[in-house]
Each structure stands twice: as C-alpha cells, then as structure tokens.
Amino acid sequence: MKLKATKMITRVIVGFGATSITNQIVRNNVVPGSLFQKITITAAMIAAGAMLGETLGTYTDDKIDEIVELVEDSKDVTPLPV
C-alpha cells in the first residue's frame, strides 16, 4: 500500500510540474493571433502537458521499482565479518 501511495503522490507532483513547465514554454514562445489559435494552442498545451506527465509518471514508477528492488536485494546480502 505504501508503494502505491508513493507512486501516486510522485505521479501527481511530476504531472503538475510537467504541465506547468509545458505551459510556461508555450506561453513564452507562442503568441496566438486569433481566437481559433488561442483555442488550438491551449488544447495542444494541455495535451502536451498531459502526455509529458504520463511519460514522466511511468519513468518515475520504474525508478521507484528499481529502488525498492535494490533495497530488497540489499537485505539478502551477508555482511562481511569485521
């Protein structure tokens, strides 16, 4: 349960960050000239932010799984005698 919660929280944080970054990039570089462009640019910005958030969410899930696996594997290591 903790792992699922950690992944979900990470996905939400990364998703918001990705959307925010995408929005700022578009707003700083694209000047819509008409209402149609405002609508299409906004829709594309939302889609790009969601796509980036989903991709980064998958990436962070994989990294969390790798960390969990490393921790689990480290429990099986026999310490060297001192």
C-alpha positions as CSV (number, residue, x, y, z in Angstrom):
1,M,0.0,0.0,0.0
2,K,2.8,2.4,0.8
3,L,4.4,1.8,-2.5
4,K,1.2,2.5,-4.4
5,A,0.7,5.7,-2.4
6,T,4.3,6.8,-3.0
7,K,3.9,6.2,-6.8
8,M,0.6,8.1,-6.9
9,I,2.0,11.1,-5.0
10,T,5.1,11.1,-7.2
11,R,3.0,10.9,-10.3
12,V,0.8,13.8,-9.2
13,I,3.8,16.0,-8.3
14,V,5.6,15.2,-11.5
15,G,2.4,15.7,-13.6
16,F,1.8,19.1,-12.2
17,G,5.4,20.1,-12.7
18,A,5.4,18.8,-16.3
19,T,2.2,20.6,-17.1
20,S,3.5,23.8,-15.5
21,I,6.8,23.7,-17.4
22,T,5.0,22.9,-20.7
23,N,2.6,25.8,-20.2
24,Q,5.4,28.3,-19.5
25,I,7.3,27.2,-22.5
26,V,4.3,27.6,-24.8
27,R,3.3,31.0,-23.2
28,N,6.8,32.4,-23.5
29,N,7.2,31.3,-27.1
30,V,3.9,31.3,-28.9
31,V,1.7,34.4,-29.5
32,P,-1.7,33.5,-30.7
33,G,-3.1,35.9,-33.2
34,S,-6.8,34.8,-33.3
35,L,-9.4,33.2,-31.1
36,F,-9.0,30.0,-33.1
37,Q,-5.3,30.0,-32.4
38,K,-5.9,30.6,-28.7
39,I,-8.2,27.6,-28.6
40,T,-6.0,25.3,-30.5
41,I,-2.8,26.3,-28.7
42,T,-4.5,25.9,-25.3
43,A,-5.8,22.4,-26.3
44,A,-2.3,21.4,-27.6
45,M,-0.7,22.8,-24.5
46,I,-3.0,20.7,-22.3
47,A,-2.4,17.6,-24.3
48,A,1.4,18.1,-24.4
49,G,1.4,18.6,-20.6
50,A,-0.7,15.5,-20.0
51,M,1.4,13.4,-22.4
52,L,4.7,14.6,-20.7
53,G,3.2,14.0,-17.3
54,E,2.1,10.4,-18.2
55,T,5.6,9.7,-19.7
56,L,7.4,11.0,-16.6
57,G,5.0,9.2,-14.3
58,T,5.9,5.9,-16.0
59,Y,9.6,6.8,-15.7
60,T,9.3,7.6,-12.0
61,D,7.3,4.5,-11.3
62,D,10.1,2.4,-12.9
63,K,12.8,4.2,-10.9
64,I,10.8,3.7,-7.7
65,D,10.5,0.0,-8.5
66,E,14.3,-0.2,-9.1
67,I,15.0,1.5,-5.7
68,V,12.6,-1.0,-4.0
69,E,14.4,-3.9,-5.7
70,L,17.8,-2.6,-4.7
71,V,16.7,-2.2,-1.1
72,E,15.2,-5.7,-1.0
73,D,18.3,-7.2,-2.6
74,S,20.5,-5.4,0.0
75,K,18.6,-7.2,2.8
76,D,19.8,-10.5,1.4
77,V,23.5,-9.6,1.4
78,T,25.5,-11.2,4.2
79,P,27.7,-8.7,5.9
80,L,31.4,-9.2,5.9
81,P,32.9,-10.2,9.3
82,V,34.8,-7.4,10.9
